[in-house]
Structures are given as C-alpha cells and as structure tokens.
Amino acid sequence: MSHVLVRELVAAVPGALPRPYVDDLTADIEHPDDDDGHEAAMEAVASMVTVVNKYAAAWQLEVNTTKSRRFSTSAPVRRSLAHIPGWEVAK
C-alpha cells in the first residue's frame, strides 16, 4: 500500500521525495529561499496533506493526527503553515 501512496505523492507534488517506513512516511521537497519558493513549499505541503487524507479515506485508514506533523526547515514557511488549516506544525 505504501508504494501506491508514494506514487500518488510524487504525481501530486513533482520533486517530492517520499520515503515510506513500516507504518510511517516522510516526504521532503527542496525550494528556493525566497517568496516564490516559500509559496511553492506551502502549496507542496498542503497538496501532500490532501493526498495522504484522500489515500487514508480510500483505504479506510485513519491518519494519526496526534503524530502527523507538517514541517519546513524554513522559519517563514513554518510560520505560514501555522496560519492555514491542517495538521500541527512541528517546531
């Protein structure tokens, strides 16, 4: 199942590097450290959350929203992520 999710993430977010684990998944994407890059990162993270939520619903799974986090190494992106709906933003 996780390989299907990986393919869906790559299709929805070109340049994403998702890596599945036994019961977990992490995905990375690089972006320029400028306003356009920050916006692209926000869109990428939002798209990944949407894909994961749709995947979970299709397979009748439940996303562990206690454990799931959105994260960026860019402080401006983290601040922006905190202002849009979705999973908690990791610090």
Stockholm file with secondary structure:
# STOCKHOLM 1.0

chainA/1-91         MSHVLVRELVAAVPGALPRPYVDDLTADIEHPDDDDGHEAAMEAVASMVTVVNKYAAAWQLEVNTTKSRRFSTSAPVRRSLAHIPGWEVAK
#=GR chainA/1-91 SS CHHHHHHHHHHHSTTCEEEECSSCEEEECCCCSSHHHHHHHHHHHHHHHHHHHHHHHHTTCCCCTTTCCBCCSSHHHHHHHTTSSSSCBCC
#=GC SS_cons        CHHHHHHHHHHHSTTCEEEECSSCEEEECCCCSSHHHHHHHHHHHHHHHHHHHHHHHHTTCCCCTTTCCBCCSSHHHHHHHTTSSSSCBCC
//
